Amino acid sequence: MQACYTGEVLPQVTRAGTWFLRSGIQQPDGGVARYYRVDQERNLPVSIEITGYTVSAHVYLHSVTTDERREHLDRASAAARFLVHTAWDRASQTMPFELDPAAHTYFFDCGIVVRGLLSAWRAMGAEEFLDVAAALGKSMATDFAAEDDYHPILSLPGKQPLERDALNWSRSPGCYQLKAAMAWWDLWEATGDAQFRDLYDRVLEDSLRTWVDFLPGHPNPAKVVDRLHAFLYFLEGLLPRAAEPRCAAALRSGIPIAATHSRSLAPEFERSDVYAQLLRIRLYADGAGVAALDRAAAHFEAQRLAGFQSSDSDPRVDGGYTFGRLRGSCLPHVNPVSTAFAIQALALWEAYRTGAAQPHRHLLI
């Protein structure tokens, strides 16, 4: 497995890794809660998408820490086994949004789960992870297919598309789906099946045609920040073909657009994952040689991002990253995805500053 940071492990990364291991955000069966509510002292229900992200996060943490007892790999394996043996409905070839009730399935979530399972397969070699990833990738292509795009959400058990909502990005198709479609590119690399590459390219073509209209997309500034998070998924999804002229141009244009919106809307709403995604895509685009790093902007985003890490005597909180700030007030959500994105962004920034190894796309959480 290729690491993307060599050298001294950042204290922020160590503390966040401890949060993933000791906070209770990952349940004994391997499933991972959507987030921890500090004000209510409880975890939300297990999320299949967040469990997929956490598989990738633990594999990443194993790659950048000593992990001598292989705790992160063990947790990645537990989460992947939960997805394969508990969440995966083998009969209907479905990965639900949540298990109780299993009422919906999301195109985006399925892509994240595929990438998580492939991450575990690369790290541990368990063929069942690859087998389910490939089966899920095929079901994404058939179940969600619409005339010109892919339905974002299906109801279960009948797999009927839900009504779309143009003002709600997660209930509409759009360029953000390219990150989920990146699972197909990864499956092509893993299996050699060119149909998976062609599926990615279909979404890529649609995304390149429509991305310029995605922002701002909503009259409410807080909702625009939410759309920024989704827009950055589009930029991440370009990475398999980053060197191609249209993709490189979209990265060079899209990064400053996202940064401008982020800064102008910060007094209203800041999301830690937006800062992390911005910093990551700057570093990946620079590493790919398609968009030179704006060091001042990267430094600003790293500084803002670092301020979201929690310090507390409670292990359910300490080391995790909070979701965001609304008009300067911290929201009471300690979030696994925010934490995973943050530690990866900060570790990549430190690697860049110290001249360590370039980021590897397979390790992108």
C-alpha positions, -999 to +999 in steps of 0.1 A: +000+000+000+013+034-010+015+060+018+011+097+010+029+111+040+063+102+053+079+116+083+067+127+117+030+121+122+011+153+129-004+155+165-038+164+149-037+132+130-028+110+160-056+126+181-081+121+154-071+085+149-076+080+186-110+095+183-119+070+155-107+041+177-119+052+212-150+075+208-176+048+202-185+063+168-179+028+153-202+002+168-190-032+179-205-048+148-184-025+126-211+000+115-204+037+120-228+064+133-236+094+111-222+117+138-221+123+176-245+149+191-225+167+218-255+185+233-276+153+235-246+129+243-256+104+218-246+089+184-270+091+155-280+058+138-255+038+118-251+052+082-240+029+054-224+058+036-204+069+067-193+034+073-180+033+037-161+065+043-147+052+076-133+021+059-113+044+037-104+066+067-089+037+087-070+024+057-056+059+052-047+062+090-029+029+087-009+043+058+002+075+076+007+062+112+028+034+126-004+015+136+019-012+150-010-031+165-029-028+132-059-013+150-068+008+121-067-021+097-087-042+121-113-014+123-113-011+085-119-048+082-147-047+107-164-019+089-160-036+055-173-069+068-204-050+082-210-036+047-206-070+031-224-093+056-249-070+072-257-040+050-255-057+016-288-072+004-275-100-017-309-109-031-318-075-044-281-063-049-289-032-029-270-011-003-295+008+017-291+043+032-297+030+067-308-004+080-336+006+103-356+011+082-340+002+048-363+025+030-340+042+005-308+038-015-286+066-028-265+066-059-238+087-042-237+065-011-233+034-032-203+049-049-187+058-016-192+022-003-177+007-035-146+029-030-144+020+007-146-017-001-119-013-028-097+005-002-101-025+022-094-050-007-062-032-017-050-031+019-060-066+030-066-086-002-100-101+009-117-111-023-152-108-008-146-070-006-138-068-043-167-091-052-193-070-034-178-038-047-181-051-083-217-063-078-227-030-062-210-011-091-231-031-116-263-025-097-256+012-096-255+012-134-288-006-138-309+004-108-302+042-109-301+046-147-325+073-161-329+085-197-301+110-196-286+107-161-287+087-129-315+090-103-301+102-070-324+082-047-345+051-050-372+039-026-369+003-013-378-024-018-392-015-052-363+006-064-385+034-076-370+069-081-380+095-057-393+129-069-365+152-076-360+186-059-339+212-079-331+232-047-319+201-028-286+189-043-288+154-028-323+149-043-312+160-078-287+145-103-257+167-110-220+171-113-214+161-077-223+125-087-189+123-104-172+114-071-195+084-068-189+075-104-152+075-097-160+041-081-165+028-116-131+040-127-116+023-097-135-009-105-121-008-140-086-006-126-093-034-102-111-058-126-101-048-161-137-046-171-139-016-196-176-013-191-169+003-157-145+029-173-172+037-199-198+043-171-174+068-154-169+085-187-206+089-193-210+108-160-178+128-167-192+140-200-225+151-183-206+168-154-183+187-177-214+200-196-234+211-165-209+220-137-208+258-145-245+261-134-242+243-101-232+273-080-246+292-062-278+272-069-298+284-039-309+318-025-301+308+011-264+314+018-262+284+042-275+262+014-249+275-009-222+264+015-238+229+015-237+230-023-200+240-021-194+207-003-211+189-032-193+210-059-160+199-044-171+163-049-172+171-086-137+185-086-125+154-067-142+132-093-122+147-121-089+133-107-088+100-128-086+122-159-071+153-144-045+156-170-069+158-199-075+194-211-112+198-202-107+183-168-076+203-161-094+235-171-124+226-149-100+221-119-082+254-126-115+273-129-134+254-102-110+257-073-110+295-072-148+296-077-152+274-046-127+293-026-144+327-034-178+314-023-163+298+008-147+330+020-176+353+012-201+331+030-179+322+060-195+349+083-229+331+077-218+294+076-185+276+076-181+238+071-149+221+081-153+196+053-154+224+027-121+237+040-107+202+040-119+194+005-106+227-009-072+221+006-071+185-006-081+193-042-055+221-043-028+196-034-041+168-057-043+192-086-009+205-079+005+170-076-011+161-109+006+191-125-026+208-137-031+237-112-002+253-094-008+255-056-019+289-042+002+286-011-014+316+007-049+302+001-038+267+012-023+281+044-055+300+051-076+269+047-053+248+068-054+273+096-092+276+095-096+238+093-073+231+123-096+252+145-125+227+141-107+199+160-123+193+195-104+193+228-123+177+256-119+153+285-147+132+270-132+106+245-165+107+225-155+143+215-117+148+219-098+147+187-128+147+164-137+175+141-169+194+144-191+198+114-193+236+112-200+270+125-233+289+119-228+327+123-198+320+144-214+294+168-200+259+167-226+232+157-228+203+182-219+176+157-186+157+159-185+141+124-166+111+111-164+124+075-154+159+086-127+143+107-115+120+080-113+148+054-096+171+078-068+148+089-061+138+053-060+175+041-037+185+070-014+156+065-012+163+028-004+199+035+023+190+059+037+165+033+038+193+007+055+217+030+082+192+040+087+178+005+074+143+014+056+120-010+029+133-034-007+123-026-020+090-042-055+091-057-065+056-044-061+069-008-084+099-013-112+094+013 
